[in-house]
Amino acid sequence: MSADLLTAQPCKPEASRQRGSRQNPAPKLVVLTGNPNCGKTTLFNALTGLRAKVANYAGVTVERKEGRLLGDSTAPPVTILDLPGAYSLSPQSPDEQIVRDVLLQHCKDVSAPDMVVLVADASNLERNLYFATQVIELGYPTVIALNMMDVARANGREVDCARLARELGVPVFPMVASSREGVPELRDHIIGFSINPDAHPIGRALCQLPPDFQAEVEQIARWLPNRRKGSNARLSAAEAVLILTDERYLPRADSGESSDLGEKVRDARKRLEQKAIDWRTAAIEARYACVGAIHKLVVCETLSLSETPSDKLDRVLTHKVWGTLFFIFVMAVMFQSIFTLARIPTHLLENGIAWIGSGISRLLSPGDLRSLLVDGVVAGVGAVMVFLPQICLLFLFIALLEETGYMARAAFLMDRVMGKVGLHGKSFIPLLSSFACAVPGILAARTIEHPKDRLVTILIAPLMSCSARLPVYTLLIAACIPDKQIAGPLRLPGLVMLGLYTLGIVVAMGLAWLAKKTLLKSHMPLMILELPPYRRPLIRTLFRHMWERASLFVQRAGTVILGINILLWFLATYPRNPTVENSYRTQRHQLTALAAAENPAPRQLDEEKLHAKLRELDKQLAGERLRGSFVGRLGRFIEPAIAPLGFDWKIGIGILSSFAARELFVSTMAVVYNVGSGGDTDEDRLGLVQTLREQKRSDGTPLYTTLTGLALLVFYAIALQCAGTAVVIFRETNSLGWALAELLCLGAIAWAMSFLTYQGGRFLGLQ
Amino acid sequence: MTEATVQPLTALPAGKGGTVSALDLPGDVRARLLELGLVVGTHVEMVRFAPLGDPVEIRFRGCNLSLRRHEADGILVETTP
């Protein structure tokens, strides 16, 4: 999936050297790395402009962003790779694993970096220096982009950049990336590097390890495979420290590490334990000693603030009462906008698509090609586009929450509630959004760092009753649920509606709990979350984020959804029965001929009568065609499986057609029962409700009883009948297996719950 | 002079702090907290408890972290009254 982005990039360091000697050298690879929330992406945007490519790293769902450095067209080309945020080279998340793998040259689809730009937050320098010194010690040509100088100053901290550069042995560029201050200097420096790479200082060892520990590190380093470009010895020594301190270390055969390395590491640790050195913490403590000393030398407190402005804001925004109220307010605004506001652009899009469809209809004569273009392709494109307004709005909100720093506070406030069922505080927004539509909800789960929490959130998101289920709920409740008063203003239809929403939530919570207990059991749910200072968001960053998400959705999921829609069109259109087609053609001719013969000068009234009759005939033909199509046959085929739920094969057709989009149940049932399009106007809807009520089983009893209606509603509340959601699950988990498992699992639960509803109701004597 | 007492960070009221004396936590969490700068001898403040009492917010070396109660319970601090 992502390897294709690298066609211009050699995969192996050796290849890179070969290309470098040619006429047209391969672009230099400069990686941006740093702690989360240090403004790395803002700097990336400032360096590369608007032409970043976004993809995933091979095999994982970690986002990979790279772009060309803007600037001097005469200088050699430079590719900038924006690595995910990391606190350390000892990974605790897939994001950090990627950072480590790229910097240690273990990542198969990224070539060895030529230069490292370490982005550090000047307002939080000490913690940032921990990772910075780790990276400098890898021995690459390195520069420090010391960002957020303005925030540091406002907090009363002056950083002596010249001194910092001397202490770290690499150039330091003070900057405010959000206002581009200091960015041109860094850009010029990178261009200078691309012209003359050898002149640049490389990182050296900074931190003094205990001598015994250092000796063991040197031993291990000697056993590491020798396969790198650049300063090999430094990289091996740094990796040896990481190996020695990592409790979970196992030799990696794919990186050429010999299997007896594990044995050697264990022996080294034993020797250290005998000397009373804690190998787990020795390196960390030594580094903080070194970082603390540097920090003291370069940072001067000009103002002693007991509370930063951000702390003051937090007093209110994480307050037990005010904070909770504010959270509810923010969530309500967000939900309302994706639920209600998004309908305006959605309607415009739908109208636009319909207009294109009717335009094509006018240009082409009726037939298979027109049907393919209008009902297959154009309707399929429409099915993809309708997700876009919700995705755009939701991601605009998410970007706003992330950029301001409020997202971490939202997780802080919700963690206890979500934690009850083993979820993470950050699962709240994806799940809430799923009540509008599961597709943006599942995409929003990207904000959850922990892969298992993220997976559980993705898998239960489709159980939140989305807005596409509403037309189905409304139709079936109107047709099947008697409008009885229960207590006070509470009436049965309203209660059933509420019950369906609750049912989805209850099943979701049960599944989440079960998944965390069994399949996705993690030994230690790490919930350490930084609460970064509040910041003013950059409008261009928000829109850029939104644009990236939307275009990724169209590229990755849109094409597949379109394909599925065309397939479903095919199944609902073919095969055609020539006898049926001929008989309708004859009837049409007869009607027209009859009308012409009776009234040589047709009056207005007769004309209308004729058209009504023809429309009636068209509806019958559409119904006849659908019932005879592959979907109709599939409906009959699955009838034995759904009969125990009280459904007949016509309902089966509705269920199958819903897969393109749930709300299609309404229009499909209208076609199945020969009442035309259905649901377009209130009159149509009432007509359809009436038709449903009139349907009888073969034994003459009514089909749409309260019980059948309830069973069907329960089925719709749970089953994953949405191609869009299934495709997005497939893309976001990077696994067809999970998508199929989800489809089957929710299908099975839906079936079982409907079965219990219908058969249990019959057992209790309900009708 | 009163004796310094060692107690879990979460036993302190919001707004009070102490000096880290030990991290009684499983490997992963301990390593990560150390890497974030919570080494022995660091001053750490108990900032606030979330509305439902869990998670908690702590502050050290100028940055604020949220962590779950049962993890924060393992941070032992020394306080002088």
Interface residues (C-beta under 8 A of the other chain):
Chain A: Y87 S88 S90 Q92 S123 N124 E126 R127 Y130 T245 E247 R280 T281 I284 E285 Y288 D314 T318 K320 G323 T324 A408 A411 F412 L413 D415 R416 V417 G419 G425 M524 P525 L526 M527 I528 L529 E530 L531 P532
Chain B: P26 G27 D28 V29 R30 A31 R32 L33 L34 E35 L36 G37 V39 V40 R48 A50 P51 L52 G53 D54 P55 E57 R61 G62 C63 N64 L65 S66 L67 R68 E71
